[in-house]
Amino acid sequence: MERFVHRENLAHYRRLLAEPDVADDPIRHQMLIRLLAEETATEAKHDHDGNGAT
C-alpha cells in the first residue's frame, strides 16, 4: 500500500509540474521539485531496502 501511495505522489507531482501556470510561479515550482525529489528518494530507499514490495 505504501508503495502505491509513493507512485501516486510521484505521478501527481509530475502532472502538477507539467501545468503551464507552475512555470510562472517559481516558489510553487521549487516546492514541487523538492517534493518530487523527496518522493523519488523515498521510493528508491524502499526499493533498495525491499520494504516496498506490495
Backbone as CSV, one residue per row, in Angstrom:
resi,resn,N_x,N_y,N_z,CA_x,CA_y,CA_z,C_x,C_y,C_z
1,MET,0.825,-1.199,0.000,0.000,0.000,0.000,0.866,1.260,0.000
2,GLU,1.931,1.245,0.793,2.806,2.409,0.886,3.469,2.698,-0.465
3,ARG,3.848,1.647,-1.157,4.476,1.827,-2.465,3.488,2.469,-3.454
4,PHE,2.237,2.059,-3.381,1.195,2.644,-4.232,1.093,4.153,-3.980
5,VAL,1.091,4.541,-2.720,0.984,5.962,-2.363,2.171,6.740,-2.930
6,HIS,3.367,6.172,-2.806,4.551,6.851,-3.346,4.452,7.008,-4.861
7,ARG,4.026,5.970,-5.551,3.894,6.055,-7.011,2.845,7.091,-7.408
8,GLU,1.737,7.124,-6.679,0.690,8.110,-6.974,1.183,9.530,-6.697
9,ASN,1.932,9.713,-5.620,2.502,11.030,-5.326,3.445,11.473,-6.440
10,LEU,4.298,10.558,-6.895,5.214,10.889,-7.985,4.443,11.326,-9.229
11,ALA,3.429,10.577,-9.585,2.626,10.918,-10.767,1.935,12.261,-10.579
12,HIS,1.420,12.511,-9.389,0.718,13.765,-9.103,1.666,14.956,-9.216
13,TYR,2.843,14.857,-8.619,3.805,15.964,-8.682,4.240,16.213,-10.118
14,ARG,4.436,15.159,-10.889,4.823,15.330,-12.297,3.712,16.021,-13.093
15,ARG,2.463,15.634,-12.822,1.342,16.294,-13.511,1.286,17.778,-13.150
16,LEU,1.461,18.082,-11.874,1.423,19.483,-11.446,2.555,20.287,-12.084
17,LEU,3.743,19.687,-12.162,4.868,20.387,-12.777,4.650,20.645,-14.262
18,ALA,3.838,19.832,-14.904,3.574,19.992,-16.335,2.552,21.090,-16.618
19,GLU,1.881,21.575,-15.594,0.891,22.630,-15.788,1.588,23.941,-16.168
20,PRO,1.022,24.655,-17.143,1.670,25.891,-17.618,1.823,26.966,-16.541
21,ASP,0.866,27.094,-15.642,0.950,28.169,-14.641,2.036,27.925,-13.600
22,VAL,2.507,26.709,-13.466,3.564,26.417,-12.496,4.875,27.074,-12.927
23,ALA,5.121,27.130,-14.215,6.344,27.759,-14.715,6.387,29.249,-14.369
24,ASP,5.223,29.861,-14.217,5.143,31.283,-13.891,5.252,31.563,-12.391
25,ASP,5.255,30.518,-11.586,5.301,30.668,-10.131,6.540,29.932,-9.603
26,PRO,7.658,30.644,-9.482,8.911,29.977,-9.094,8.861,29.318,-7.712
27,ILE,8.103,29.875,-6.801,8.023,29.289,-5.464,7.296,27.951,-5.525
28,ARG,6.176,27.920,-6.227,5.425,26.658,-6.369,6.257,25.627,-7.139
29,HIS,6.951,26.088,-8.181,7.789,25.194,-8.977,8.865,24.556,-8.102
30,GLN,9.552,25.358,-7.301,10.601,24.834,-6.425,10.031,23.870,-5.387
31,MET,8.874,24.190,-4.848,8.244,23.311,-3.868,7.931,21.949,-4.500
32,LEU,7.375,21.968,-5.704,7.037,20.709,-6.371,8.287,19.912,-6.735
33,ILE,9.334,20.595,-7.151,10.605,19.916,-7.442,11.137,19.245,-6.176
34,ARG,11.069,19.961,-5.047,11.552,19.404,-3.779,10.724,18.191,-3.371
35,LEU,9.406,18.306,-3.479,8.534,17.187,-3.121,8.785,15.982,-4.025
36,LEU,8.975,16.242,-5.314,9.253,15.164,-6.252,10.579,14.484,-5.907
37,ALA,11.585,15.273,-5.566,12.891,14.709,-5.192,12.786,13.877,-3.921
38,GLU,12.048,14.371,-2.936,11.878,13.620,-1.690,11.145,12.304,-1.927
39,GLU,10.099,12.340,-2.735,9.321,11.139,-3.029,10.154,10.149,-3.825
40,THR,10.963,10.659,-4.750,11.841,9.790,-5.538,12.863,9.108,-4.632
41,ALA,13.428,9.867,-3.707,14.403,9.296,-2.780,13.752,8.248,-1.881
42,THR,12.550,8.521,-1.422,11.834,7.564,-0.573,11.540,6.290,-1.347
43,GLU,11.107,6.440,-2.591,10.811,5.278,-3.435,12.076,4.452,-3.652
44,ALA,13.185,5.130,-3.935,14.450,4.429,-4.166,14.907,3.705,-2.900
45,LYS,14.728,4.339,-1.756,15.121,3.706,-0.496,14.293,2.455,-0.244
46,HIS,12.992,2.524,-0.488,12.128,1.364,-0.287,12.483,0.248,-1.262
47,ASP,12.793,0.613,-2.506,13.193,-0.385,-3.495,14.503,-1.047,-3.086
48,HIS,15.421,-0.248,-2.596,16.735,-0.769,-2.195,16.637,-1.664,-0.957
49,ASP,15.828,-1.228,0.007,15.686,-1.983,1.255,14.766,-3.172,1.113
50,GLY,13.965,-3.179,0.064,12.992,-4.259,-0.105,11.756,-4.077,0.746
51,ASN,11.524,-2.875,1.243,10.383,-2.614,2.119,9.104,-2.252,1.364
52,GLY,9.202,-2.030,0.072,8.031,-1.546,-0.649,7.388,-2.579,-1.549
53,ALA,7.674,-3.822,-1.358,7.173,-4.863,-2.250,5.730,-5.233,-1.921
54,THR,4.792,-4.451,-2.482,3.375,-4.783,-2.314,2.720,-4.832,-3.665
